[in-house]
């Protein structure tokens, strides 16, 4: 069971990276795509501006 949870968390993490990178052009950010994508869980939890831009990247709005 713990392995399943770990695998699911890893899948969510990787999916977040992929979706963010695909929609990066819709965000207000200019540069450091990889760094912002790799740190998305921390930045999403602690930064309101990042959270807003993350949703822009996912939704395309």
GUKOLTI-625981 format. One record per residue: x, y, z of N, C-alpha, C, O in turn; residue in one letter. Coordinates in steps of 0.001 Angstrom, whole numbers, plus 500000, padded with zeros to 6 digits. Example, Ala and Ser with C-alpha at 12.3 -4.5 7.8 and 13.67 -1.06 7.14 Angstrom:
2
513190494310507800512300495500507800513200496700507800514236496681508465A;512850497750507080513670498940507140512900500030507870513409501138508039S;
END
This chain:
61
500806498797500000500000500000500000500851501271500000500550502192499241X;501916501356500833502753502559500792503418502772499430503629503908499006X;503746501665498746504342501797497420503346502395496441503723503196495585X;502088502018496556501054502554495683500888504056495901500761504815494939X;500889504480497147500765505907497459501959506673496905501796507755496342X;503150506122497059504354506763496541504299506885495021504664507921494466X;503850505846494359503731505870492903502702506908492469502934507642491508X;501573506979493161500549507970492824501061509394493027500804510266492197X;501776509636494112502348510962494355503359511332493274503398512474492816X;504164510374492877505142510611491819504449510919490493504887511798489751X;503382510204490201502625510465488974502006511861488982502026512551487963X;501461512277490109500884513621490223501976514674490047501764515683489375X;503127514445490642504253515375490531504695515519489074504862516635488582X;504881514405488392505322514429486996504244515038486101504559515807485193X;502988514706486344501899515287485552501850516799485740501606517529484780X;502076517278486954502112518718487207503227519391486434503041520478485887X;504385518753486387505516519297485626505169519385484148505374520421483515X;504647518302483604504335518252482174503281519295481812503450520036480844X;502202519357482579501126520313482281501617521752482412501260522605481598X;502432522027483429502953523379483611503848523768482441503747524884481931X;504717522868482015505607523175480899504832523361479599505193524210478783X;503781522587479397502976522729478186502253524067478137502076524633477058X;501834524577479283501101525837479318501924527017479789501365528067480104X;503244526872479846504104527922480392503936529248479660504018530306480284X;503705529212478364503591530453477595502393531295478026502349532492477738X;501434530699478701500249531426479169500489532151480495499653532944480927X;501607531887481129501886532481482438502539533847482281502882534259481173X;502706534543483397503380535838483420504883535690483609505599536692483643X;505372534469483730506789534235483973507580534343482680507065534060481598X;508839534755482800509703534839481619511050534191481950511975534855482418X;511136532931481705512389532223481927512336531253483086511371531216483850X;513395530466483200513563529459484246512388528481484308511899528143485386X;511952528042483148510837527094483072511095525841483894510243525414484673X;512258525260483719512563523986484371512562524142485888511979523320486595X;513200525177486386513241525404487830511859525603488415511534525034489457X;511042526409487749509680526649488224508840525378488151508001525130489017X;509067524583487122508301523346486976508699522312488030507837521643488601X;509987522181488286510448521184489251510037521524490681509838520629491501X;509912522801490976509578523222492338508092523502492515507701524134493496X;507248523041491578505848523440491603505117523105492899504315523932493333X;505323521965493553504543521714494777504840522721495891503934523162496598X;506111523076496036506498524025497085505983525417496756505386526086497599X;506221525847495519505777527183495123504259527289495133503713528321495523X;503579526242494712502113526236494702501568526409496113500588527125496317X;502191525766497074501720525824498459502031527155499130501310527570500037X;503095527832498699503568528989499456503471530326498739503756531356499350X;503081530356497471503120531606496726501834531792495931501541531020495018X;501075532815496282499798533070495621499945533420494152499133532987493335X;500969534201493794501181534565492399501522533334491566501038533189490443X;502346532457492106502679531222491396501430530363491212501212529785490147X;500616530288492260499385529494492200498478530000491076497928529205490314X;498325531326490976497499531924489923498049531567488542497293531191487646X;499354531683488374499973531370487093499962529878486795499871529484485632X;500052529047487819499972527600487623498602527234487050498508526428486124X;497541527828487605496204527564487080496051528099485660495360527487484846X;496682529225485351496662529743483980497285528721483033496757528458481952X;498398528157483446499088527174482608498240525925482414498229525347481327X;497528525502483459496717524288483352495444524511482553495080523680481721X;494767525625482797493465525875482188493545526594480856492670526432480005X;494572527373480672494680528139479447493897529425479475493595529990478424X;493557529905480678492793531159480748493693532329481034493222533462481126X;
END
